[in-house]
Every structure is written in C-alpha cells, then in structure tokens.
Amino acid sequence: MKSKLNAFQRFVRTEALSGVVLLAFAVLALALANSPWAPLYTELWETEFAVGSGGHSLSLTLHQWINDGLMALFFLLVGLEIKQASRRRHGRRRSRLPPRSAE
C-alpha cells in the first residue's frame, strides 16, 4: 500500500505528467460535449450531490461543486506553492510580487 502511495505522490509531483492528464480530460470533455452523448453529459453536470450531518446539509450540482469547491482548493494550492517557492529563494535574492498583480 505504501509503495502505491509513493507512486501516486511521485505522479502528482511530476508537473508535466499532471499537465498531460489535465489536457486529456479537457479533450475528453470537449469531445463528449460535442457528441451525440451531449444530453447525458449535461445531465451529469446537473446531478445534485449533498453533504451534511444532522439537520444541516449542503446540496449543490456537480458543476457548482467543481466551480466553488475545487477551484478554491486549486487557488489555495497555488498560493501555498508560491509561498514555498518564495521561501526557497529566501537565501538568494528576494523576489517580491507586484502589489497590483491581479488587476
């Protein structure tokens, strides 16, 4: 089990391979959206998923889970990566982000 986990971690750390997987799924999504199976593809995106306990729950479509949840996670990971990269460069010349880089 540990060797499988290590293999998965190496796979995720390999940026080029991760990009290839992302590109493959993007191509698959485009192909499905423009195929005769497009209504099924749309229905998949509109499938509701609920998470909750007790009297509280959160029910969103798959599309909303990806837009809200996974994109927030993505930007959290990007921020952590930038923080880690800036710490690695701490000994060398300090690099600063422009104050208005998001504009």
N, C-alpha and C positions, 0 to 999 in steps of 0.2 A: 504494500500500500504506500509506503514511504517513497519508494522509487517512482511510482506513478505520480505522486505529488511533486517530487523534484522535477520530473519530466514536464509536468504541466507548468511549473514555475519557470523553467528554462524557456518553454514555448512562449509564455506571456511576456517574458523579459526581452525576447527577440523582437525588436520593433519592426523589422522588415517583414517577418513572417506574420505578425499580427496585422500589418497593413494589407497583406495579401488576403488574409481571411476576411477582413472588413470589405475589401474590394469584391471578393467572391460573393459575399452576401448581398452587397449592393446590386451587383449584376443579376443575381437571382431574384431580388425584389423587383427590379425593373422588368425582367422577363415575365414574372408572374402577373404584375400589374397590367401588362400589355398583351396578355394571352387570353385564350377563351376561359381561363380559370379566374379572371379578374373579379367576378362577383364573390367567389369563395375567398379570395384574398382580401377583399374589402370587408367581408363578414368576419374574417379572422381579426382584423384590426378593430372591429367594433365589439368584439367579445368582452363582456364585463368580468372583471376579477375583483373579489372583495377580500380585504384583510381586516381582521378585527378580533376583539375579545370582549366578552361580556356584552354590554349594551352598546358598545361603540364599534363602528366599523367604517372602513374607507372603501368605497366601491368606485372604480374607475375602469375605463376601457383600456385595452392593451395599448392603444395609441397614446392615451393620456399617461399611463404608467411609464412608457418609454420617454415621452416628452418631458414629463415633470421629474420622475424619479431617476431614471438612468442618465439623463442629461445633467442633473445636479451632481450625481456621483462622478460623471465624467469631468466636470469642471473642478470638483474637489480634488480629483486625482491629478489634473493638470496643475492646479495650484501647489499641491504637495511636491510634484516633480520640479516645478520652478524653484520652490524653497530649497529642495535638496540640491539642485544644481548651483544655486547661489551659495550654499554652504560649502560645496566642494571648491568653489573658486575663492573662498574667503581668504586663503593663504596667498593667492595671487592677486592680481589687480581686481578690485571690487567692481562689479558691474551693477548698474542701477537701471531699473526700468524707467522709461519716461513717465512723468507724473500723469500725463493725459493720453496714455496709450490706447484707451478704449474709445476714444472719440473718433 
